[in-house]
Every structure is written in C-alpha cells, then in structure tokens.
Amino acid sequence: MEIFDHLATGFLAAGSLENLMFCLIGVVLGTLIGVLPGIGPIPALAILLPITFGLDPLSSLIMLAGIYYGAQYGGSTTSILVNMPGEASSVVTCIEGHQMARRGRAGAALAIAALGSFFAGTIGTLFIAAFGPPLAAVARQFNSPDYFALMLLGLVMAVVLAHGSVLKAVAMVLIGLLLGLVGTDINTGTTRYTFDLNGLWEGIDFLPLVLGLFGIVEIIRNLENPPPKRDAISTRMRDLWPTRKEFREAYPAALRGTGLGSLLGVLPGGGAVLAAFASYTLEKKITKDPGKFGKGAVEGVAGPESANNAAAQTSFIPLLTLGIPSNPIMAIMMGAMIIQGIQPGAAVMTTRPELFWGMVASMWIGNLMLVIINLPLIGIWVKLLSVPYRLLYPAILLFCAIGVYSTSTEPFMMVLMIVFSAFGYLLYKLGCEPAPMVLGFILGPLMEENLRRSLVISRGDPMVFLERPISAALLVATALLIAMIVFPQFRRTREEAFQEE
C-alpha cells in the first residue's frame, strides 16, 4: 500500500495549477516537435533547456519530460498520414502505419497508436513507481568503486547499442571523456587541456555543447537535405475507432511492446528508438503470417508505438534512482537537474520525495493529456507540415543563440557553440553518432571522481574494485559485453537490428 501513498504525494504535487500548465505546455511542444520532421526531441530539449532555468525544479522537469514523451506521440501522426517520421523512433511506424492509411484505415492506425501509447505510458509509470524505491535502496549501498563500475558498464552498453560502427562509437565515448576532463582539476588546482583560454578554466559548459552538436547541426542537415513534401491522407473523427478484429490483433502486440520497451528503457544506452525497432523485429519473428508485414499489419503499429513510449518512461529510472543517464535525452535531463541544484540519484527520493513522485505522477497526467489533444486535433497537426522550413530554421537558430547567451553573457560561450556546431557537422559527414560522446562527457568527470576516491581509500590498490561484490559483478558484466562485441554473430545481429526496410 506504500506505493499508493507515494503516488498520492506525487499527484498532489503534479496536480497544482502551475504544474498542470507546464505539463500541458510540455506535451503540446513535444507533439509539435514530433510532428515537424527535422527537429527531434534531443535538439528541442537542448534548445528549450534555458527557458526552464527560472522555473521551480519540479515544473521545469515536468515540462522537459512532457516534451520528450510528447514527441513519441507526435511522430506517429505524420508517420501514418504522410509517411514522414517526425523523429527517429517513429521510423518503424511508417512501414505499417502508412500502408494502413492507404487502405483507408488511417483513423484506426492513429487510434491504435494513441491507445497503445497511453497504455504503455501508464504501465511505464507504474513500472517506475514499483521498481524505483527498490533500486534506490540498492543504490544507497553503492560506494565509489561501485559507481565507477556502473558508469563504465553504462558507457560500454552505450557503445553496444549505438547505431553504426562499434569503432566509431568507442571513439565518440573517448572524445566525450576527454572533453569532460577539460578545466581545473579539483584535487590539484591545475588546469587541464585549457590551451590558456580563460573561458575553459571551469570546464566546457553543457549547453553550448548540446546546442552545437544537436540544435545547429540539425538545421544544417535539413538545409542540406530538405524533407520531401508529401500529401497527407485525410481522416475523419468517426473513422478513428478500430474494428474488433484490429483490436484482437493489436492488444497482444501492445502488451509485448510495453514489456519489451519497459525493459530496454532501463538499460544504459537503450531508449525509444531501440525499443521501437526491437518490437517490430519481434512481431515479425513470432507472427503466423509474415506476408502481411509491409502491407499494413496492425501489430507493426501497436507494438513499436507501445514500446517506444514505455521506453521513454522507464528511461527515467536509472537517472532518478542511480544518478546515471541511460541515453542523451536523460543526459540533458540530468544537466537540467544539476543546474537546478539537484544531484540526481537515490537521495532525491528521500530528500525531495515530492520531486520524484511528482515527476512520476506527471507522466500519467501527461499521457492522458496527449490522448485528448492528439486525436481530435489531427487536422491541425498535419497542417503544420505546410510551414516552410525556411521560416523554422531562423527561429531555431535564434533560440539557440538566446539560450547560450542568457545563461552566460560571455561571448566565448557563443564561440564554443559555433565550434561544436562545426565539429558536429564533421561527425555527421563521417557517419559518427554524437550520442555516445554526450554520455561520455556527462559521465567522464563523475567516473574520474569515483575512480580517484576509490584509489585514495584503498591507498592505490586497484583490487578494491574486485573486493566489493557489487563492483566486481558490474565489471564482469562489462567484460562480457566487450566479449560479445568481438563475436561475429553478435555484430551481425547488432547491424541488422536497425536496418528494417
């Protein structure tokens, strides 16, 4: 019964008029971001992060979280009606959802996606409420060697689950770790990798890095390869209800997708994109009629849409209980918490229960809002696709510049953002994914701090990492993951996972 007391505390905190307003703003912005191709939740969160600095911590986190899982909903609308994914996790929905639309079942596809997402979001919220406290209790047993081993496992898993070449993913993590070490060494007071630039004495600021790598690079990419204009398939409100046969086919897939997404969201390096692709692959493997896939299979909409929303919710668990971001979006959320003076981790649940449980409760409220605002307003969301990108990119660029300048009036920060924009564009051309680099940048200083603290406690004896059962188990898991990367069969499976046509 304790879980219901905690949820009551959360609903009381999230249900205030102010927090409901910011939740609504977040989910509407998220839907807008999901609908418009070429923005995506990572650049959007980076761009909008400065707006939340003056808000109450709970309000700012509710708004940012709403943007994230709202984008998962919005992406399905254009995937189904226009065959154009608004963000990466909706790519799979295009395959079956648009084929359903072409058969005159656009309304049913939209309803299945929305209801599956709401169900997955509800289960994801309960998953956090049920497993958050036990994980936080385990986290309270962690010492410095355990935290170092956990972060090392997270970085290795980020490499395993990254798209593309393993070698490039490793390089990105290492670059992120090096960037995280720039600045003044806390222990010795000496400067490292600053090149005598005063602006780097306190380290590289998080905001210019993410705005440059994701916000501005996204503009350049879309100007270079503008999304094609496609005609939307119209649908009416009365056509939104699926048939009994479609319900029978959808609900087992939604259950499987929810379970798979809930588990993959917790894994370091996992997230909505991986969950959507994994769910679609699973549905194709277990179906009795493989021939219907690619022609508008209901399971191909219900499963991935449920999976990506469940993963979006449960990816908050490692951040809120262990203080470890599981993907780049959670890294941005972690940055927002630190800026608000909150150290993510198990202590949040005991010292700020209204913050933790308010966040959890707001996810269910936000999911309910999304169902209400998505289905009746489909026509409005699709109309937004007619907005020319030449009007969008100056506004995005202006937000990036204002965001960086508002947090620090130092011109050096603007220069830093431009430098990371150029670097991010170079990575894009080389086919390198910047997400592992951001995780390395966030976790690098924390890893160094826990490594040095562990060695000070043990007087330089590295066996301290093997003497503690928790850190030893995490290091063994890390070694097994590294061994898996070497196996040819695993490499082929990993490469095929993100190549559904």
Secondary structure, DSSP 8 states (H G I E B T S, - for coil): -HHHHHHHHHHHHHTSHHHHHHHHHHHHHHHHHHHSTTT-HHHHHHHHGGGGGGS-HHHHHHHHHHHHHHHHHHHHHHHHHHS--SSGGGHHHHHHHHHHHHTT-HHHHHHHHHHHHHHHHHHHHHHHHHHHHHHHHHHTT--HHHHHHHHHHHHHHHHHHSSS-HHHHHHHHHHHHHHHT-EE-TTT--EES-TT-GGGTT---HHHHHIIIIIIHHHHHHHHS-----------GGG-S--HHHHHHHHHHHHHHHHHHHHHHHSTT--HHHHHHHHHHHHHHH-S-GGGTTS--THHHHHHHHHHHHHHHHTHHIIIIIS--SSHHHHHHHHHHHHTT---STHHHHH-HHHHHHHHHHHHHHHHHHHHHHSTTHHHHHHGGGS-HHHHHHHHHHHHHHHHHHH---HHHHHHHHHHHHHHHHHHHHT--SHHHHHHHHHHHHHHHHHHHHHHHTTT-TTHHHHSHHHHHHHHHHHHHHHHHHSHHHHHHHHHHT---
